[in-house]
């Protein structure tokens, strides 16, 4: 079930915090975001563990990419717009856009 706005805000808050504290061109892993969630936040997200939110974290990373806030990478290469959360396979990394 997709997150509502309040649930998105919880995850995006962690994602943005991790990205703000990582110097460019360093990246974060979606699992870092999921693992940063407290037990209370996981309950709010209707999840039992951080693994339960991984697909949603990845999807939100691609939403931020669409908004121009981040880049999504795979094997060190920035993914182009044809690659989406629905058709990407394998591990991804997230990087704040260089300002």
Secondary structure, DSSP 8 states (H G I E B T S, - for coil): ----HHHHHHHHHHHHHHHHTS-TT--EEHHHHHHH--HHHHHHTT-SSGGGGHHHHHHHHHHHHHTTSEEEEETTEE--TT--TTT--S--EEEE---
